[in-house]
């Protein structure tokens, strides 16, 4: 089989030129990545495309359940928290509280009878949320206990001793290059 030069200037492989070649000689078997200018016309298009393609978000980036709550839901939650608190502590049913509130509003011409339960209910809800948060923070999801290793009588392995660890190891006398200890060497010199 005879080798030859392909139209892109490279040598053929076993007499064959690759078929997926572009004019620059590179194999084009994948989709060419686009440049920024080809993908977007404006910088704002990035955010639009993220929203359109449901771009990945971490849990802390996602909106909470209270993020889209309407004002009337918040007002009714606060007032119902206040009503249930008064019903528990004082025994006044919520219907009687509402009738009394409406009558006082008509008599005085102010919305103060509704504002006080709204503010107090908000405080009650905030206190309940803090209570739940404190309980959550106090739960460590298991106990972490550490023990001093000196009291556990753990003996070092031979590998620990060899590597330089392992606590107390018998010290051997230093030897010279001839294999004799320094004490023996001193004895020969005298």
Buried (B, 14 or more C-beta within 10 A) or exposed (E): EEEEEBEEEEEBEEEEBBEEBEEEEEEEEEEEEEEEEEEBEEEEEEEEEEEEEEEEEEEEEEEEEEEEEEEEEBBEBBBBBBBEBBBEEEEEEBEEBBEEBEEEBEEEEEEEBBEEBBEBBBEBBEEEEEEEEEEEEEEEEEEEEEEEEEEEEEEBEEEBBEEEEBEEEEEEEEEEEEEBEEEEEEEEEE
